[in-house]
Amino acid sequence: MQDARRTAIHLIGGTEVCWLAAEPALSDMLADPITQLLMRRDGVQEAEIRRLASRLRQAEERRAADGRDDGAASARG
């Protein structure tokens, strides 16, 4: 039997989704019927979520690059 702490299996609308020791992909979360119902209720479009995720990813990449630059400058002294 698989380790229950590492595996979460959800049965939703006859669809089995299995996440192994990681966060689900954005596509998987957006395909979830419950997520779709909530988004519809709140008037949120999938495209809006994808744009937001993209902007957050770009901001994180910039922060990571800035952190590497700062570390290199301080190492040189």
SULQUI-V192587 format. One record per helix or strand. SS is the DSSP state (A for helix, B for strand). FROM is the first residue (numbers start at 0). TO is the last residue. If there is no record, write none. Layout:
SS;FROM;TO  SS;FROM;TO
This chain:
B;6;11  B;14;19  A;25;30  A;32;41  A;45;75
